Amino acid sequence: MDWQNLRRQLTPLRRQWDLAVLTNLAADGDGTRPADLIKTINAQVRDGRHISWKVLEDRLRLLEATGYVARQEMQNRPRETRYWLLPRALHLIAALDLLETWLDQNEP
């Protein structure tokens, strides 16, 4: 296994909130509004630290730029933005789900 390649490939996902954003985005064509996303993520937090709007926007921009999520500006009034997962993110989440299962089964 080329660990250096893995590390390079996962660089966009090394920040605190990246996995929270990815695992809470809708995979369907309807997408998720940032307001719904931040509410969902902050409801899941156990340590009292919440994601801010600025951090969420930064994470979404980076995940979009690196091909994990897509964004669409909806033309209805009031105007809104929706995000959804791209195939790259869906495959990553499937792999992480397998890893989580393995970790749960092999916890010391």
Residue pairs with C-beta under 8 A, 6 or more apart in sequence:
12 18
12 62
12 63
12 66
12 68
13 19
13 22
13 68
13 92
15 59
15 62
17 41
17 51
17 55
17 56
17 59
18 59
18 63
19 96
20 41
20 44
20 51
21 37
21 41
21 56
21 59
21 60
21 63
21 69
22 63
22 68
22 69
22 85
22 89
22 92
22 93
23 93
24 32
24 37
24 40
24 41
24 44
25 31
25 32
25 37
25 69
25 83
25 84
25 85
25 89
26 32
26 84
26 85
27 84
27 85
27 90
28 84
29 84
30 82
30 84
31 70
31 72
31 82
31 83
31 84
32 82
32 83
32 84
33 80
33 81
33 82
34 53
34 56
34 57
34 60
34 81
34 83
37 56
37 83
38 51
38 53
38 56
41 50
41 51
41 56
42 50
42 51
45 51
51 59
60 69
60 71
60 83
63 69
63 89
64 70
64 71
64 83
67 86
67 88
68 85
68 86
68 88
68 89
68 92
69 83
69 84
69 85
69 86
69 89
70 83
70 84
70 85
70 86
71 81
71 82
71 83
72 81
72 82
72 83
73 79
73 80
73 81
74 80
74 81
74 82
85 93
